[in-house]
Amino acid sequence: MVRALCLLLGAAVAGCAATVADPNAARVVVERSAYRTTWSTPEALAADGQPAPRPAPAPVQASKVVAAKALEPPPARPPAPPPPDAPLPPSGRLVYFDFDRDEIKDEYGPLLQAHAKALQAAPSRHVVVEGHADERGSAEYNLALGQRRAESVLQTLRLYGAAEAQLEAVSYGDTRPAVEGHDESAWAKNRRAELVER
């Protein structure tokens, strides 16, 4: 104990250290400089005469700056359904077919789906699907082929949700060609089904 007091007294006289009581514990400052302060308890000083250096505090990490994300605009509202008296979608009322075929090509799926949705939104509407054929074949055969084409379009519209009461199929065979001519470019335009609102 005497040795510890001598050390404290000698340090104070030399002017290189100061002794200050720690209010939180029974510890005293045994060395203070511009770079560090060493703390110890009186018991530790009495035991070996040398205070254990206090570990340096962990460096404070700089806070990370997170980039602010720009606010996104609110999602767009879905378009309102068309009013009951609005016409059917103007883009595309024709479905074309291959020679002597009545199968709907995949490319016409979105078109027929749009027409079916328009019919669902307006239950009072009525659409007639007119089937046509080119000039090749007999009149009876072309009439039957036009009817199969119209029925094929009708069936697809029903699958997409149009009501049976809104649809009608009729065939004109080869009696109403869209393009006059006797070659493939004219025939390709005449092998068709038209959606006509009535």
C-alpha positions in Angstrom: 0.0 0.0 0.0 2.8 2.3 0.8 4.5 1.5 -2.4 1.3 2.4 -4.4 1.0 5.7 -2.6 4.7 6.6 -3.3 4.2 5.9 -6.9 1.1 8.1 -7.0 2.9 10.9 -5.1 6.0 10.7 -7.2 4.0 10.9 -10.4 2.1 13.9 -9.1 5.3 15.7 -8.2 6.9 15.0 -11.5 3.9 16.7 -13.3 3.5 13.9 -15.9 0.5 12.2 -14.4 -2.5 13.1 -12.3 -4.7 11.0 -10.0 -8.4 11.4 -10.3 -11.1 9.3 -8.6 -13.5 7.6 -10.9 -17.0 8.3 -9.7 -18.4 5.0 -11.1 -15.9 2.6 -9.4 -13.1 2.4 -6.9 -10.5 3.2 -9.7 -8.0 5.9 -10.0 -6.2 7.4 -12.9 -2.6 6.5 -12.7 -1.4 8.0 -16.0 -2.9 10.7 -18.2 -1.3 12.1 -21.3 -2.5 13.7 -24.5 -2.8 10.2 -26.1 -4.3 8.0 -23.4 -5.5 7.6 -19.8 -4.7 4.6 -17.8 -7.0 3.4 -15.0 -6.4 1.0 -12.2 -7.8 0.0 -8.8 -5.9 0.6 -5.6 -5.8 -3.2 -5.1 -4.1 -3.8 -8.4 -1.6 -1.1 -7.6 -0.8 -2.7 -4.3 -0.4 -6.2 -5.8 2.2 -5.4 -8.5 2.8 -1.7 -8.4 2.1 -1.4 -12.1 -1.4 -0.6 -13.4 -2.7 -2.7 -16.2 -3.2 -0.6 -19.3 -6.8 -0.1 -20.2 -7.6 -1.5 -23.7 -8.3 1.2 -26.3 -11.9 1.6 -27.2 -13.0 0.0 -30.4 -13.0 2.5 -33.3 -16.4 3.9 -34.1 -17.4 2.7 -37.6 -18.7 5.3 -39.9 -22.3 4.9 -40.7 -23.2 3.7 -44.1 -25.0 6.1 -46.4 -27.7 4.3 -48.2 -28.8 5.8 -51.5 -32.3 6.9 -51.4 -34.5 5.0 -53.8 -36.6 7.3 -56.0 -40.3 6.9 -55.4 -42.1 5.1 -58.1 -45.3 6.4 -59.5 -48.4 4.6 -58.4 -49.5 1.8 -60.7 -51.8 2.9 -63.5 -55.5 2.1 -63.1 -56.9 -0.5 -65.4 -58.9 1.0 -68.2 -62.6 1.4 -67.6 -64.9 -1.0 -69.5 -66.3 0.5 -72.7 -69.8 1.9 -72.4 -72.6 -0.4 -73.7 -73.1 1.6 -76.9 -69.3 1.8 -77.8 -68.4 0.0 -81.0 -66.3 -3.1 -81.0 -62.5 -2.7 -81.2 -61.9 -1.2 -84.6 -58.5 -2.9 -85.2 -59.2 -6.3 -86.6 -62.6 -7.6 -87.5 -61.3 -10.2 -90.0 -60.0 -13.7 -89.4 -58.2 -15.3 -92.4 -58.0 -19.0 -93.1 -55.7 -21.4 -95.0 -57.0 -23.0 -98.2 -59.9 -25.4 -97.5 -59.4 -25.1 -93.7 -61.6 -23.8 -90.9 -59.1 -23.9 -88.0 -58.3 -20.6 -86.2 -54.7 -19.6 -86.4 -52.9 -18.8 -83.1 -52.2 -15.2 -84.3 -56.0 -14.4 -84.0 -56.3 -15.5 -80.4 -55.7 -12.0 -78.9 -58.0 -10.4 -81.4 -60.9 -12.7 -80.6 -60.2 -12.4 -76.9 -60.5 -8.6 -77.1 -63.8 -8.9 -79.0 -65.1 -11.4 -76.3 -64.2 -9.0 -73.5 -66.0 -6.2 -75.3 -69.1 -8.4 -75.6 -68.9 -9.3 -71.9 -68.8 -5.6 -70.9 -71.9 -4.9 -73.0 -74.4 -7.8 -72.7 -76.9 -6.0 -75.0 -74.7 -6.2 -78.0 -75.1 -8.7 -80.8 -72.4 -9.8 -83.3 -72.8 -11.8 -86.5 -69.9 -13.8 -87.7 -70.0 -14.0 -91.5 -68.1 -16.9 -93.1 -66.6 -16.6 -96.6 -64.7 -18.8 -99.1 -62.8 -18.2 -102.3 -64.2 -19.1 -105.7 -62.6 -22.5 -106.0 -65.0 -25.4 -105.3 -68.7 -25.7 -105.9 -71.2 -23.2 -104.5 -72.6 -25.8 -102.0 -69.2 -26.8 -100.8 -68.1 -23.1 -100.3 -71.3 -22.4 -98.5 -70.6 -25.2 -96.0 -67.0 -24.2 -95.7 -68.0 -20.6 -94.9 -70.4 -21.9 -92.3 -67.7 -24.0 -90.6 -65.3 -21.0 -90.6 -68.0 -18.8 -88.9 -68.8 -21.5 -86.4 -65.1 -21.9 -85.6 -64.9 -18.1 -84.8 -68.1 -18.3 -82.8 -66.8 -21.2 -80.7 -63.6 -19.3 -79.9 -65.5 -16.2 -78.8 -67.7 -18.4 -76.5 -64.5 -20.0 -75.1 -63.2 -16.5 -74.2 -66.5 -15.6 -72.4 -68.9 -14.1 -74.9 -72.5 -15.2 -74.3 -74.3 -17.5 -76.7 -77.2 -15.1 -77.1 -74.9 -12.4 -78.4 -73.5 -14.5 -81.3 -74.8 -15.6 -84.6 -73.0 -17.4 -87.5 -73.9 -17.1 -91.1 -72.2 -18.2 -94.4 -72.1 -16.4 -97.7 -69.8 -18.9 -99.4 -68.0 -17.4 -102.4 -70.8 -14.9 -103.2 -69.3 -11.9 -101.5 -65.6 -11.8 -102.4 -63.5 -9.1 -100.7 -61.1 -8.9 -103.6 -61.9 -9.7 -107.3 -59.3 -11.9 -108.9 -58.4 -15.4 -109.9 -55.0 -15.8 -108.2 -53.7 -16.7 -104.7 -53.4 -13.1 -103.6 -57.1 -12.5 -104.2 -58.1 -15.9 -102.9 -56.2 -15.4 -99.6 -58.2 -12.2 -98.9 -61.5 -14.0 -99.6 -60.9 -17.0 -97.2 -62.2 -15.1 -94.2 -64.6 -14.6 -91.4 -65.9 -11.1 -90.6 -67.2 -9.9 -87.2 -70.1 -7.6 -87.9 -72.0 -5.8 -85.1 -75.8 -5.6 -85.5 
